Amino acid sequence: MDRVGSSVREALVALRYLIRGARGLDLEEVARGGAFFPVLGLLLGGVAVLGVRAAQGTVGATWTAVVALLAITGLTSATLPRGFAGAVALALSSRPPVAVGRSSGVAWGAGVAGALATTLIKWWALTVTPPEALGLSLPLAVMLGRWAFVVQAYGSRSARSEGVGAVFPRAMQFREFALASVSAMAFTLILTNAIGLVLILWTATQTIVVRIFVHHRAGGVGERSLLAGAELAEASTLLLCAGLARAIGAR
């Protein structure tokens, strides 16, 4: 019973982190709650679908996509686009980001542009996704984005001495990685059958590439790179789901 109670608490703390960020939380407890990130992402994506369904009955595809984008951003922490911008800025910094802790104005401009571009890609993917497929693509994208967060953190080196970027790589152990991966893969395959293999392989490959790049460029992960990896996985999953749904519908 103690283990069950601890797991419930870890899941609730993880949920709070996904919605509101790390402020005021025990980061090690959040890291242990990483085991539940994909399931929580699926749940939050499902909540976002409720808003999308309401919008579909009153506005067109363009504004429905806006509602969907606002819903998943608000429900899964508005820090994601900011984290993406920060990660791009650090990656483009002329000096090693670990040493300086900040980046140039030009790099930040590129980072903000990258965050906006990723947001536009998500919006466009949502506009071209068949209406009947949105109820599946949204939860899948949020779930796989949160899984990518865990995959990038597990076993990584840390580029920082404190904060999320320092605690998560250390505290997310095999238990968290295994439970998160099994749940993400299981729900993806249950909901999409064989197509789920494409989504899983795509997310895993992309996340590994991001992880390798971050370790090469910054010497390890930080909260910005973890958020950026999740943001990229979410955007690319929405884009891939849109393409697959349209291809299947065209048959």
N, C-alpha and C positions, 0 to 999 in steps of 0.2 A: 504493500500500500504506500510506503514511503516513496518508492521509485515512481509509482503512478502519480502521486501528488507532486513530486519534483518535476516530472515530465509535463504535467498540466501547467505548472507555474512557468517552466521554461518556454512552453508554447505561447502562453499569454504575454510573457515579456518579449518574445520574438515578434509577436503580432504588433505589440506597441512600437517596437523598433521599426518594423516595416512601414508603419503608418506615420510615425512622428519623428523618427530619427533616434540617435543615441543619447541625447541629453537626459541626465538624471538616472540612467539605467546602469545596472551592473553588467559590464561588457562581457565578462566571462559567462554569465548566465545567458546573455543574448546569444553568445557563440554556441553554447550547448543547445539552445533553442534553434540553431541552424538546421538541426535534423528535421524541423517542421517547416522550414522555409517554403518548399514546393507546395505542400498541402495548404499552407496559409495563403500562398500566392493564388492557388486554384480557388480558394474560398473568396478572396478579395476580388479576383477576376469575375467570379460568379455574381458578386454584389454589383459590380460595374455593369454587368449585363442587364440587370433590372432597370437601370437608368436608360440603357440603350433601347430596350424594348418599349419603354414609355415614349422615347423620342421618335422611334420608328413610326408610331401611329400619328404623329403630329407634324414632323418636319421631314425634309428630304435627306438623301444619303450624305450630302456635304455636312449638314448640321448634326446629323446623327453621329458622324465621325468625330466632330468637335466634342459632342457630349461624351462619347466613348473615351476620347483622349483625356479630357478633363477628369473623368471618373477614375481611370487607371492611374493617372498622375497623382491625384489627390488621395486615393486610397492606398497607394504603395509608396508614399513618401515623395514629396515634391523636391527632395534633395537629389533625385536621380539625374535630371538634366543638369543641375549645377555640378554634381559630381563628374558628369561626363565632360563638361566644359573645363573643369579643373584638371582632369586627367590629360586631356588633349593639350592644355596649356603647359603642363609639366613635361609632357613628351616632346614638345617643340622648343622647350627652353634651351637657350644656347649653352647653358652651364648645367652640370649634373644637378637635377632637382633635389636630390637628397642633401646635397651640400648647401644649397642656397635657400631651400624651403619655399621658394616662390618662383615665378616666371615673369618674363617680360610682358609689356603691354601688347606687343604684337602677338605673342603666343596666346595670351588671354583672349585677344580678339578672334584668333583662329579657333580657340576652344569654344567660345560662345557661338561662333558660326557653325561649328560642328554639332553643338547641342541643338541649335535651331534646325539644322539640316536633318538630324535624326528625328526630331519632333515632326518635321514635315513629311518625312518618309513614313512614319507611323500613321499620320493623318491620311496620307494618300493611300496607304495599304488598307486602312479602314473604309475609305470611300469606295474602293473597287472590290472589296470583299462582298460576295452575295449576301443579302440581308439574312438569309436563313443560316449562314455559316458564322455570323458574328458571335452567336451564343456559344460557339465552341472555340473560335480562334482567340477571343479575348482572354478567357481563363487559361488557355494553353500558353499564350505568350507571357502572361504574368507569372505563371508557374515556372516555366522554363527559364525566365529571367532570374527568378530567385534561386533556382537550382544552379545557374551559372555563377551566381555569387558564391555559393558554397564550394563549387568545383575550383574556382580560382583561389579561394582562401586556403583550402585544405593542403597542407604540406608545403606551403609557399614560404619563401623568406619574407621578412618584413622590412619595408623601407623606412619605417618610423620606429621610434623608441617608446611611444605611448599612443593611446587612442585606439580606435577600431582597427586601424591598419597593423598595430602591434599585437593586439590581443587576439583577434580572430584567427590568424594563421597558427598561433600557438594553442588556442583553446578549442578550435574545431578539429577534433580528433577523428579517428576512423569511424567511430559510432555515428557521428553527425554526418560525415560524408556518405557512409553506406546507407543510412536510413533515408537521407535526402535523395540519393541517387535511385534507390529502389522505388521509393514512392513516386518520383518524377517519371521514371520509365514505366512503371505499372499503370499510372493514370493516363499517360500519353497513349500507351498501347490499348488500354481498355476503351478510351474515348475515340480513337482514330483507326484502330486495327493496324494493318501493315504500314499505312502511311506514317504512323507514329515513328517508325524506324528512321525515316528521312528526317523528321523533326529532331529526334534525339541525336542522331549523328551530326546534323548540322550545328546544333547548339554546342555539343561537346567539342567538335573541331574548332569552331570559332572561339570558344572560351580558352582552349589550349593555346591557340595562336596569340590571343590577347595576353595570356599568362606569360608565355615565352617572351613576348615583346616587352612587357612591363619589367620582368626580371632583368632583361638585357639593358633596358634604358635607365631604369631607376634603381636597380639592385634588389627589388622586391616589391611587394604589393602595399598599397595604402588604401584608405577608405575611398579615395577618389577613383582609383583604378578598379576597385571592387564594384562601386556604383556604376562606373562606365561600362564594365563588362556586362552587368545586368541590363543596363539600358540598351546596349547593342544587341544582346540576345533577344530582348523583348521586341525591339524594332524589326530585327531580321526574321523572327518567328511570325510576326504579323504579316510581313511581306511574303514569306514563303507560304503561309496559310492562304493568303489571298490568291497567289498563283495556283496552288493546288486545287483550291475550291473552284476557281474559274475553269481550270483544265478538266476537272471531273464533271462540272456542270455542262461543259461544251460537248461532252460525248453523247 
